[in-house]
Amino acid sequence: MCLWLLTACLGLLPGNPTPPVIIVPGVPSPIILPTTTTTTTTAPPGNNDMTGPPEPPPTEPPATEPPPTDSTTIPTVPPTPPPTTGPLPIDPRLGTTPAPSAPLQVPPITGYSALEPSYNTAVRFPRQRRNVDFTFKDIFHSTPKEVYVKHRIYKRQSCRCVAIGTCIRPSTGAGLIDIRIVNPGGGGGSGECPAGQESCCGGITDSQIACGILQTTPPLSVTPTAGQANFGEYPWQAMILTKQNDYIAGGVLIDPLNVLTVTHRLLPYIVSGTAPNVKVRLGEWDAAGTYEPVPYQEYAVQKVFSHPSYNSNTLQYDITVLRLAAPVPFTPAAGAATTINRACLPSSPTATYNGHRCWVAGWGKNMFGVQGQYQQILKEVEVPIVAPATCQSQLQAARLGPTYVLDTTSFICAGGEPNKDSCTGDGGSGLVCSVNGQWVVVGLVSWGLGCANANVPAAYVNVAALLPWIQQQIATP
């Protein structure tokens, strides 16, 4: 017994030892019944197999105890421990989680020197250092005022949204670029600037956009098909509508306040020199959609000037000038749109364009007659300018007879190629030719003999011949 007590005091026995059998020489061997106590056996970490019988606690044989010679013992069976319930106080750094029914051994943690885990996942980016130009010598040998003078803080330039293509940037971009910062502008309307504008941290050009010039426009989300104009390709193209959005005619913007069109399409809407129910839409492309990256602009009509010699039977002098109620801006500083510009007028009343291949655009029907359909997206077609004598003979042969005389003051001819022509609904749209890199309006769609027939050109208003009258209306207040 003394040996057992000494061993237990020295901590050499397990926590719950099996009562030993002590043999005293010369005394009969006793039968010892061990006293059973209710204890909770703690499994070692990581032992998750709770389906088999529990392992007996480890025992260490006493070093000084002689082997038994004549004793009988009854094996002890430890009771089944109750399951552990409640939250699992695991350390995430262990990497494994015991099964819910596993009893856990949570020894007290002492002297744990690792960093406690932080659950703040926000990334802290480096802040830009201020430019401080002083040394230790400056600190010890200069006054605080001198140190403050050399402390320079650089501010970013102020930026604003401007029309795309109008921002003035040096060729190197020095001082105007944001390193690794995405430009917040650019078209689709997802950044800081609206569609058709970009962020500009420098100056913008204050020069007026020249007539007949195409500007760079934002990319379109759809691709035009054959025969359809590109977005912004005809910036002078006007769509003349009622205020209820009923289509009336096409037109051509020629300056900030005036639009050319044809009288035979506008006549029903003119009331005493005005058109109170008419508006002009500029910058349109898809008449049924609103997804264009640069929206259209609409203007009310203040005055209407129709040629006094207009003949409704022959369509001679079939020209009207619409005076807009507000000017269209052509300078970037005033908010000019990249999809809106004016066409140039002919250089003189005697200018001719025979032999040129020119272009006409519009939303008119795709064929003549009741089967033709108005077009949703602006269409274009290339046609040759036909000399007056050739045009007259071809129109005579087609239908008008040998007595017909072409009024060359009122009309210019173009077309005559099969399957290529302007048609019903295109009236008022411009026939434009490229002259020295600028687009000049030389005609307005007026009339024809059917549409797109071989050797049958169409008649267009002769803008050059009527230039003096046009300029007179423009100058009228």
QUIFENBEL-V504185 format. One line per field, one symbol per residue. ss: DSSP state (H for helix, E for strand, C for the rest). phi: phi as a letter, one per 30 degrees, with the letter a starting at -180 (. if undefined). A space follows every 10 residues. Layout:
ss->???
phi->???
//
This chain:
ss->CHHHHHHHHC CCCCCCCCCC CCCCCCCCCC CCCCCCCCCC CCCCCCCCCC CCCCCCCCCC CCCCCCCCCC CCCCCCCCCC CCCCCCCCCC CHHHCCCCCC CCCCCCCCCC CCCCCCCCCC CCCCCCCCCC EECCCHHHHH HCCHHHHHHC EECCCCCCCE EEECCCECCC CCCCCCCCCC CCCCCCCCCC CCCCCCEEEE CCCECCCECC CCCCCCCCCC CCCCCCCECC CCCCCCEEEE EECCCCEEEE EEECCCCEEE ECHHHHHHHC ECCECCCEEE EECCCECCCC CCCCCCEEEE EEEEEECCCC CCCCCCCCCE EEEECCCCCC EHHHCCCCCC CCCECCCCCC CCCCCCEEEE EECCCCCCCC CCCCCCECEE EEEEEECHHH HHHHHHHHHH CCCCCCCCCC EEEEECECCE CCCCCCCCCE EEEEECCEEE EEEEEEECCC CCCCCCEEEE EECCCCHHHH HHHHHCC
phi->.ddddddddd iccddbdded ccccdicedd cccddcbdbc dcddejdcdc ccddddddbc dddcddddcb cbbcdccddd ddddbjdcdc ceddibbdde dddcccddcb idcddddccd cddcdddddd dccbcddddd bbdedddddd dccccdddba cbddjcddbd ddidicccdi cdddcjheic cdcdeibbdb cccbdcdddd dicdcdcddc dbcdddjcdd didbdddccc bddciddcac abdcadbbbc acddccedcd bhibbdccbc ccidbcdcbb cddcddbbbd ccbbccddcd cddcidhdbb cccddbdddb ceddjdcdcb acdddedadc dbbejdcbbb blcdddadjd ddbdcdcecb acbddcdedd ddddddddad idddbddddd bbcajicdib adaejdejdc ccbdbhibcc dcabebaaci bicdibdccb dddddceede ddddddd
//
